[in-house]
Amino acid sequence: MPPAKAGGKNTGRGEKNVGDALRAVYHDAVSETIPDEMLDLLNKLG
């Protein structure tokens, strides 16, 4: 696939797959619980 022109949008299928994958990874990361040890360390800073 040729690169998109500067300022243009490349709305190819591959970008949708990458976007979906990034959204899934982000969702998984923000859904994780924070370990108690990390919360204790953060509380000591504040």
N, C-alpha and C positions, 0 to 999 in steps of 0.2 A: 504494500500500500504506500503510495507517495506521501511525503510529509505535507501537513496542512500549510497553507500560505500564512504568512504573518498576519495576525489580526483576524484570520478566518476561523471557522469552526470545522472540525473534522468529526462528523457524527456517525462514524463507522460503527459497525457491530462490535469490533474489538474494544472500543472505548466503553460501550455499555457493559460488557463483561467485566472490565477493569473497575468501573464504577460500582457495579454490584458487589464485586469482591471486596472493595475498600469499605463499602457500607457495612458488609457483613463482619469484617474484622473490627471495625470501629464499634459496632453494636456489641460484639462479644467482649471487647475491652472495657467498655463503660458498664457492662452488666456484671463484671467480676466484683466480688466482694473484696474489701480492703482488709488485709490481715490485721489482727489486734496489735501485733508488734509494731506495724507501721503507724497505726493510729496513736499508739503510745508515744512513738518518736515525734509525730506531728504535734501532739499535745504539749510535749516538752519544749518545742520551739515557740509556741504561742503563749 
